[in-house]
Amino acid sequence: MADDSLFQINLVTPERILLSGMASEVILRTGEGDVTFLAGHTPLVGTVQPGVVRVVRPETDDARVAVHGGFTQVEQHVDLDAPDAEADANGTRVTLLIGVAELAEEIDVDRARVALEAAEARVAELGGATNRTPGEDDEPDPQLVAAEAALRRAQVRLEAVDASAPATA
């Protein structure tokens, strides 16, 4: 008998299927705010904001993924006839289409720290968003926008790794 609390999750990038299987929860940040998807969630199409996606899986460790934007779709009444599907034909499927994503265990921490330091230095060199006077320049500096995006990517990568580290008492 199928477990009604489980649903199919597919996290796909242009390079590969990063995650595919059953989950009991998927937690992420959308364009509308933080959300937790559970079996039976209302159908939805939305954006995925840069951040850490947490996938709670049955009988295994949670997966943490650093994502850098994309889209999500939640479907209901899906025939989950995949070989590993445990839900019935009235199942839920959550699909995440992500341009760039990394499993926490695949992130090179030293490289991510170097990238963070370089991005912080570049943002500081360009003056950062805090040095702009409202109305001073209606067009954002493309170099500053790129540097701030690099900074956010590095922060997300390190957040995914830190969040996946075992807690110590």
Backbone as a ProteinNet text record, in pm:
[ID]
protein_1_A
[PRIMARY]
MADDSLFQINLVTPERILLSGMASEVILRTGEGDVTFLAGHTPLVGTVQPGVVRVVRPETDDARVAVHGGFTQVEQHVDLDAPDAEADANGTRVTLLIGVAELAEEIDVDRARVALEAAEARVAELGGATNRTPGEDDEPDPQLVAAEAALRRAQVRLEAVDASAPATA
[TERTIARY]
84.5	0	89	48.2	127	115.6	221.3	224.1	169.7	54.2	-11	65.4	165.1	240.9	360.4	383.4	496.7	452.4	544.7	517.6	647.5	635.5	750.3	815.8	949.5	1026.6	1126.8	1134.3	1234.9	1299.9	1430.9	1505.8	1599.5	1575	1641.1	1718.9	1842.4	1923.9	1949	2003	2034.2	2135.1	2219.7	2322.7	2276.6	2182.2	2143.4	2020.8	1969.8	1865.3	1939	1928.9	2004.5	1941.5	1809.9	1735.5	1609.4	1578	1452	1415.9	1295.2	1253.1	1135.9	1116.7	1004.6	1050.7	961.2	989.5	864.7	885.1	770.7	755.9	865.1	861.8	967.6	937.7	1037.1	1019.7	1128.5	1124.6	1215.8	1162.4	1239.2	1179.6	1246.7	1197.7	1150.9	1025.7	970.2	964.3	918.8	900.6	794.4	710.4	604	643.3	759	803.7	842.5	874	912.9	791.7	816.4	707.4	757.7	666.9	691.9	588.8	636.3	546.6	530.2	405.2	370.1	283.3	262.8	171.6	34.8	-27.6	-158.9	-155.3	-35.7	-25.3	-104.2	-160.6	-234.3	-145.7	-198.5	-118.8	-64	58.1	127.3	233.3	251.3	366.8	423.3	553.4	612.7	762.2	819.7	964.2	1031.9	1156	1240.2	1348.9	1360.7	1461	1591.9	1703.7	1830.1	1823.2	1873.8	1872	1895.9	1868.1	1886.7	1751.5	1745.9	1627.7	1655.3	1563.2	1576.5	1471.5	1516.2	1427	1431.9	1317.7	1306.9	1262.4	1348.7	1323.4	1300.2	1216.8	1191.6	1313.6	1341.8	1444.3	1583.9	1613.2	1747.6	1766	1888.9	1916.7	1847.6	1820	1766.9	1870.8	1822.3	1911.4	1903.6	2018.1	2025.1	2092.6	2030	2077.6	2086.6	2202.6	2218	2161.9	2059	1998.4	2013.1	2020.4	2045.6	1936.4	1813.6	1698.9	1645.1	1515.9	1452.2	1301.5	1239.7	1093.9	1050.9	929.2	872.3	731.8	695.2	559.2	514.4	395.2	334.1	212.3	206.5	95.6	24.4	-105	-186.4	-242	-286.5	-349.4	-256.8	-131.3	-29.1	-12.5	-2.4	26.1	175.9	212.9	353.8	399.8	418.1	453.5	603.5	681.6	826.9	860.8	969.7	1004.3	1013.6	1057.5	1072	954.1	850	735.7	658.5	622.7	548.9	407.6	374.6	242.3	148.5	20.7	-77.3	-98.1	-193.3	-218.5	-272.9	-311.2	-357.5	-247.8	-125.3	-12.1	16.8	108	158	298	330	466.1	509.9	629.8	692	813.7	815.8	927.8	994.1	1126.5	1204.8	1296.2	1281	1367.6	1463.1	1587.8	1685.1	1801.4	1837.6	1947.6	2080.8	2109.5	2234.5	2200.8	2244.2	2219.6	2331.6	2358.7	2463.3	2417.2	2434.4	2410.9	2514	2472.1	2562.1	2689.1	2676.4	2794.8	2891.6	2850.3	2937.4	3005.5	2974.5	3030.7	3170.8	3262.6	3400.6	3400.7	3408.4	3395.9	3507.6	3629.5	3741.6	3721.7	3681.9	3658.1	3542.9	3439	3324.9	3366.2	3452.2	3499.5	3584.2	3669.7	3751.4	3660.4	3557.1	3463.1	3388.4	3351.3	3283	3372.8	3497.3	3590.4	3613.2	3628.1	3649.3	3526.3	3408.5	3285	3265.7	3295	3284.4	3380.1	3501.8	3600	3553.4	3496.8	3451.3	3333.7	3240.3	3126.7	3177.4	3270.4	3326.8	3400.3	3474	3548.6	3454.7	3340	3243.5	3152.4	3168.8	3090.2	2969.8	2928.5	2815.7	2686.7	2577.8	2444.8	2424.1	2497.5	2476.3	2529.7	2617.6	2674.5	2595.2	2488.1	2408	2307.1	2293.8	2193.8	2069.3	1951.3	1830	1814.8	1786.8	1769.6	1900.3	2013.3	2143.9	2167.3	2128.8	2153.8	2039.2	1949.8	1834.8	1874.6	1983.5	2031.1	2133.8	2110.7	2210.4	2338	2448.2	2577.8	2581	2593.9	2593	2705	2819.1	2928.4	2894.2	2828.2	2787.5	2679.4	2585.9	2480.3	2543	2639.6	2707.7	2785.7	2852	2929.6	2837.5	2724.3	2629.1	2567.8	2544.4	2492.9	2596.5	2723.4	2830.3	2839.8	2822.8	2824.8	2711.1	2591.3	2476.2	2496	2551.4	2576.9	2673.3	2779.4	2876.8	2812.6	2730.7	2662.4	2569.9	2495.7	2402.7	2478.7	2588.6	2668.1	2716.5	2768.3	2816.7	2701.8	2588.6	2471.7	2427.2	2428.5	2388.8	2482.9	2611.3	2710.3	2696.8	2685.4	2673.9	2546.9	2437.5	2310.6	2314.9	2400.5	2404.2	2502.6	2579.9	2675.7	2601.2	2645.1	2577.6	2588.8	2483.3	2482.1	2569	2642.8	2725.3	2676.7	2674.1	2624.2	2735.6
-118.5	0	124.9	222.9	345.5	431.5	502.2	596	729.4	772.1	894.2	1020.8	1010.2	1128.9	1152.3	1063.4	1075.7	1124.5	1189.1	1236.7	1231.2	1243.7	1239.6	1376.6	1379.4	1502.9	1482.2	1579.4	1580.5	1717.3	1720.4	1844.7	1830.1	1912.8	1897.9	2024.1	2004.8	2114.1	2085	2180.1	2151.3	2037	2015.9	1913.6	1774.1	1767.3	1634.3	1642.1	1524.2	1512.8	1502.5	1606.4	1612.2	1524.5	1526.8	1444.8	1393.4	1269.7	1212.3	1099.4	1102.9	998.6	1045.7	977.6	1008.5	1098.6	1186.4	1278.6	1297.2	1340.3	1374.6	1525.8	1600.4	1746.8	1801	1916.7	1994.4	2138.4	2195.8	2329.9	2419.3	2534.1	2625.2	2763.8	2856.7	2994.6	3019.4	3062.1	3097.7	3249.3	3297.2	3440.5	3498.1	3411.7	3455.1	3438.3	3378	3356.9	3211.5	3179.8	3043.5	2952.1	2827.3	2732.1	2592.9	2511.5	2369.4	2293.7	2211.6	2128.2	1994.8	1951.3	1821.7	1749.4	1620.4	1545.9	1613.3	1628.3	1691.3	1842.3	1902.1	2047.6	2096.4	2213.2	2276.1	2288	2259.6	2278.3	2421.1	2431.9	2560.2	2563.2	2679.5	2708.3	2838.2	2840	2960.2	2963.8	3071.5	3088.7	3033.8	2994.1	2951.6	3056.6	3109.5	3210.6	3143.4	3211.5	3154.5	3123.9	3006.5	2963.9	2815.3	2761.6	2619.5	2549.7	2444.9	2359.4	2239.1	2210.6	2094.2	1991.2	1869.6	1760.8	1656.1	1634.9	1534.2	1405.2	1303.9	1176.4	1066.5	970.6	859.8	768.3	725.1	624.3	661.6	787.5	831.9	974.9	1023.7	1160.3	1261.7	1377.5	1487.9	1528.1	1576.3	1630.5	1782.6	1847.7	1993.8	2032.1	2127.9	2167	2319.2	2368.7	2512	2538.5	2623.4	2655.7	2805.1	2839.5	2978.6	3033.4	2992.9	3043.5	2940.9	2950.8	2858.4	2862.8	2748.8	2739.2	2611.6	2613.7	2494.9	2471.8	2345.6	2307.3	2197.6	2214.4	2112.1	2061.2	1930.1	1867.4	1768.2	1755.5	1658.5	1555.2	1443.9	1335.5	1286.4	1268.7	1225.2	1074.6	1008.4	865.6	849.5	811.6	799.1	656.7	628.2	492	472.7	563	546	420.8	353.2	228.3	239.1	354.5	366.9	437.4	469.3	541.1	450.9	507.2	432	486.8	593.4	654.4	601	624.4	573.1	670.8	639.3	720.6	858.8	880.5	1012.8	1086.5	1066.4	1121.5	1266.6	1319.5	1456.2	1446.9	1539.6	1549	1694	1715.3	1846.3	1841.8	1932.5	1941.5	2076.7	2075.3	2197.3	2202.7	2305.8	2328.6	2440.5	2404	2495.9	2512.9	2636.6	2661.7	2613.2	2644.5	2603	2553.9	2432.5	2374.9	2278.2	2266.8	2176.7	2107.2	1976	1902.6	1947.9	1963.2	2011.8	1928.4	1797.4	1711.7	1723.2	1788.2	1806.1	1943.3	2028.4	2163.7	2160.8	2221.8	2237	2358.5	2333.4	2439.2	2542.3	2496.7	2591.2	2683	2625.5	2705.3	2803.8	2759.6	2848	2964.1	2937.1	3044.7	3146.5	3096.8	3186.9	3272.6	3210.4	3284.7	3390.5	3356.1	3452.1	3571.8	3546.2	3655	3743	3681.8	3759.2	3843.1	3785.5	3858.8	3974.5	3950.6	4058.3	4172.8	4138.5	4240.9	4318.2	4247.5	4313.4	4407.2	4364	4449.8	4574	4555.2	4669.9	4764.2	4708.7	4789.1	4874.6	4817.5	4888.4	4980.5	4982.2	5074.5	5012.6	4894.7	4826.2	4903.3	4837.3	4897.1	5001.9	4990.8	5084.1	5223.8	5235.1	5365.9	5440.9	5382	5450.1	5542.7	5659.6	5755.2	5735.5	5720.6	5703.9	5818.6	5781.2	5880	5923.6	5887.4	5927.4	5869.3	5746.5	5675.9	5577.6	5607.3	5518.8	5383.3	5377.5	5251.4	5189.4	5063.9	5000	4971.4	4974.3	4943.6	4793.6	4755.5	4612.8	4534.4	4597.7	4528.8	4502.9	4599.6	4582	4474.5	4474.4	4372.2	4233.3	4217.8	4089.1	4050.3	4146.7	4117.9	4076.7	4145	4109.4	3972.2	3938.4	3805.1	3697.7	3724.2	3629.6	3612.8	3723	3718.2	3630.4	3649	3569	3420.9	3390.3	3249.7	3185	3255.7	3201.8	3182.7	3278	3265.6	3144.7	3123.2	3010	2878.1	2869.5	2746.3	2714	2813	2789.7	2761.2	2825.3	2799	2653.2	2601.9	2462.6	2366.3	2395.2	2308.7	2318.2	2439.8	2457.4	2392.1	2404.9	2349	2196.7	2137.4	1991.4	1930.4	2016.1	1964.1	1910.7	1798.5	1744.2	1840	1851.8	1940.2	1880.8	1966.2	1920.7	1988.1	1913.1	1968	2018.6
0	0	0	-76.8	-91.5	33.6	62.7	173.8	122.2	172.1	124.2	160.7	248.4	286.3	193.8	98.8	7.6	-129.9	-199.8	-335.3	-415	-544.6	-634.4	-641.1	-630.1	-646.1	-759.4	-847.7	-954.2	-953.6	-932.9	-939.8	-1058.9	-1160.8	-1289.5	-1323.7	-1371.5	-1423.5	-1571.2	-1646.6	-1787	-1803.6	-1702.3	-1713	-1674.9	-1575.8	-1526.3	-1437.4	-1406.2	-1304.7	-1172.4	-1091.1	-966.6	-859.1	-850	-753.9	-819.9	-792.2	-838.1	-743.5	-691.9	-599.1	-516.5	-405.6	-318.8	-204.9	-162	-51.6	31.9	155.7	240.3	253.7	225.8	228.3	133.8	75	1	48	97.8	155.4	72.3	29	-54.7	-50.3	-116	-125.4	-268.1	-281.2	-411.5	-422.2	-536	-554.8	-462.1	-408	-316.3	-170.3	-143.9	-6.3	16.8	142.2	178	170	126.4	111.5	146.4	199.6	221.1	140.4	48	-31	40	51.8	107.9	6.6	25.4	-60.9	-57.3	-171.9	-180.6	-191.6	-204.6	-216.3	-337.2	-326.1	-434.4	-558.1	-676.8	-798.8	-806.4	-858	-855.7	-964.4	-1023.4	-1107.4	-1053.4	-1022.9	-965.6	-985	-936.7	-947.2	-821.9	-838.6	-726.9	-711.9	-591.8	-562.6	-520.3	-538.2	-491.4	-342.3	-307.1	-167.5	-157.2	-40.4	-15.5	-24.7	-104.6	-111.9	-22.5	66.8	155.1	115.7	89.1	51.2	161.7	227.2	333	266.3	276.1	208.3	310.6	275.8	368.7	378.1	497	522.2	472.4	458.4	420	468.8	460.3	503.9	413.6	471.5	392.1	288.3	175.6	72.9	81.6	70.4	66.9	-62.6	-129.9	-261.9	-268.1	-310.6	-335.5	-474.1	-482.7	-612.1	-637	-764.7	-800.1	-891.7	-863.6	-938.2	-1034.8	-1059.6	-1152	-1137.1	-1166.2	-1164.1	-1094.6	-1039	-977.2	-1030.6	-1035.9	-1073.6	-978.8	-922.9	-839.8	-914.7	-934.4	-1007.2	-915.7	-937.5	-865.3	-962.2	-906.7	-984.2	-1093.8	-1056.3	-1150.1	-1137.6	-1251.4	-1252.6	-1233	-1114.8	-1081.3	-1110.9	-1239	-1278	-1291	-1232.4	-1232.6	-1152.4	-1184.5	-1117.5	-965.6	-914.4	-769.5	-703	-780.1	-723.8	-628.7	-514	-413.9	-396	-463.7	-449.1	-556.9	-537.2	-633	-747.7	-838.1	-957.4	-922.8	-800.9	-759.1	-684.7	-725.5	-654	-684.7	-607.4	-623.6	-681.7	-772.2	-824.8	-816.1	-759	-751.9	-843.3	-940.2	-1033.2	-1015	-998.6	-989.2	-1110.7	-1191.8	-1307.8	-1269.4	-1246.9	-1190.9	-1288.5	-1317.6	-1409.5	-1356.5	-1230.6	-1167	-1027.4	-995.4	-863.3	-829	-698.4	-650.8	-524	-518.6	-395.2	-292.6	-168.5	-64	-56	-67.9	-54.2	-172.3	-280.9	-397	-400.5	-303.6	-301.2	-242.5	-312.8	-265.7	-172.4	-42.7	58.1	45.4	26.4	14.4	-106.1	-216.2	-336.9	-315.7	-245.9	-218.1	-127.6	-30.3	58	-18.6	-107.1	-189.8	-277.8	-336.8	-421.3	-340.2	-217.6	-130.2	-101.2	-64.6	-35.3	-157.6	-273.5	-396.5	-429.8	-411.9	-441.7	-344	-216.5	-117.4	-152.2	-191.8	-229.1	-352.1	-449.6	-571.9	-543.6	-461.1	-425.2	-351.6	-259.2	-185.9	-280.3	-374.2	-472	-557	-591	-676.3	-596.8	-467.3	-385.8	-320.4	-364.1	-301.4	-312.3	-285.4	-293.8	-185.5	-73.4	38.1	8.9	-90.2	-121.8	-228	-278.6	-380.3	-315.1	-369.4	-323.9	-410.4	-349.4	-429.4	-528.8	-653	-757.8	-821.1	-759.1	-811	-949.5	-964.4	-1088.8	-1108.3	-1198.4	-1215.7	-1272.3	-1343.8	-1400.5	-1306	-1264.7	-1178.3	-1257	-1188.9	-1248.6	-1280.1	-1407	-1442.4	-1374.2	-1352.9	-1284.7	-1138.7	-1075.8	-936.9	-926.6	-1018.7	-1019.5	-1032.1	-1122.6	-1141.5	-1016.1	-954.4	-833.1	-718.6	-704.2	-598.5	-623.6	-750.9	-784.5	-749.8	-779.3	-744.4	-593.4	-520.6	-374.7	-323.5	-377.3	-332.7	-365.1	-483.2	-518.7	-419	-385.2	-289.5	-151.8	-109.5	19.7	21.9	-86.1	-94	-88.7	-160.6	-160.9	-19.8	50.7	186.5	283	262.1	346	330.5	208.9	185	256.6	252.9	317.9	469.6	523.2	667.9	720.7	646.4	689.5	689.1	607	599.3	699.1	765.8	863.4	984	1039.2	1157.3	1275.2	1349.5	1465.9	1574.5	1643.2	1754.8	1880.7	1989.4	2115.2	2201.5
[MASK]
+++++++++++++++++++++++++++++++++++++++++++++++++++++++++++++++++++++++++++++++++++++++++++++++++++++++++++++++++++++++++++++++++++++++++++++++++++++++++++++++++++++++++

